[in-house]
């Protein structure tokens, strides 16, 4: 296995997203800036904007049309936000902020589930070679920690699908074997 720097909290902290309680806080963090984007995701998003627009509010569509969905520059892109808070691709369903890409994906309208940084959350990846993996602790996720404790599910287990998407099934399996000790 290649050299990685891995925050061991992903193997010990319990976590299971509880959007019913947080109301999709990760999509609406005030002043946090938008989700980081990989260079290759920019083109994928451009190809899929028309598909997801039907889920977005007029305010979010106006921001995309006026300012674009993207901020930053190559190797340091992020998604634009509405009112320095909501991701421009967020929409509300039953009072919960949700991802328009994920909605379109589950409706069979696209093969792009969402940006990998969003999919991985609360795991964050850093470094030019994407070899630093850490847990991002947010107050807004306190209910997810409680739910994870009740379900005996670690951050690592919660993020299985996106970790496999990013690094492959073998990587996930090897880390699980090496680091995850279930009691």
WOJOVEN-V246107 format. One line per field, one symbol per residue. ss: DSSP state (H for helix, E for strand, - for the rest). Layout:
ss=???
This chain:
ss=----EE--HHHH-E----HHHH--HHH--------EE-HHHHHHHHHHHHHHHHH--HHHHHHHHHH--EEEE--EEEE-EE---EE--EEEE--EEEEHHHHHHH---------HHHHH--EEEE-----EEEE---HHHHHHHHHHHHH--EHHHH-HHHHHHHH-HHHHHHHHHHH----
